[in-house]
Amino acid sequence: MTMPNALPQAIDQRLIELEIKASYADDLLDVLNAQVAWQQEQIELLLREVSHLRRQGDAGADASAPPNAHDELPPHY
């Protein structure tokens, strides 16, 4: 037979364990949210860079633009 005080103590212990788990889950959620926000910033930065490179490529394909010395092939010997 269980003691009268044992049941409330067991419930209290389980409640404390659940509160600890909830606290860890909240902390993990905060860390994951920060990671997702950082990744989104990186994605947006990369998209801007790709867009910029595409604009440069489109401008470089223009026939009226002077040729770039770096784009020319070296002479063969």
C-alpha positions in Angstrom: 0.0 0.0 0.0 1.3 3.5 -0.8 1.7 6.1 1.7 -0.7 9.1 1.5 2.2 11.6 0.9 3.9 9.5 -1.7 1.3 10.1 -4.4 1.5 14.0 -4.3 5.3 13.8 -4.2 5.3 11.5 -7.3 3.0 13.9 -9.1 5.2 16.9 -8.1 8.3 15.0 -9.3 6.7 14.3 -12.7 5.6 17.9 -13.0 9.1 19.2 -12.3 10.5 16.8 -15.0 7.9 18.0 -17.5 8.8 21.7 -16.7 12.5 20.9 -17.2 11.7 19.3 -20.6 9.5 22.2 -21.6 12.3 24.6 -20.7 14.8 22.7 -22.8 12.3 22.6 -25.7 11.9 26.4 -25.5 15.6 26.9 -25.5 16.0 24.6 -28.5 13.2 26.4 -30.3 14.9 29.7 -29.8 18.2 28.4 -31.1 16.5 26.9 -34.2 14.6 30.1 -34.9 17.9 32.0 -34.8 19.5 29.5 -37.2 16.6 29.7 -39.6 16.7 33.5 -39.5 20.5 33.5 -40.2 20.0 31.0 -43.1 17.3 33.2 -44.6 19.7 36.2 -44.5 22.3 34.1 -46.3 19.8 33.0 -48.9 18.8 36.6 -49.6 22.4 37.7 -49.8 23.2 34.9 -52.3 20.1 35.7 -54.4 21.2 39.4 -54.6 24.7 38.3 -55.6 23.4 36.0 -58.4 21.1 38.8 -59.6 24.1 41.1 -59.7 26.2 38.6 -61.6 23.4 38.0 -64.1 23.1 41.8 -64.7 26.9 41.9 -65.2 26.7 39.0 -67.7 23.9 40.7 -69.6 25.8 44.0 -69.8 28.9 42.1 -70.9 27.1 40.4 -73.7 26.2 43.9 -75.1 28.1 44.3 -78.5 28.8 48.0 -77.8 30.7 47.3 -74.7 34.5 47.4 -75.0 36.2 44.0 -74.8 37.7 43.0 -71.5 41.4 41.9 -71.7 40.7 39.2 -69.2 38.1 37.6 -71.5 40.4 37.3 -74.5 42.2 34.1 -75.1 46.0 34.2 -75.1 47.8 33.6 -78.4 48.9 30.1 -79.1 52.6 29.4 -79.8 
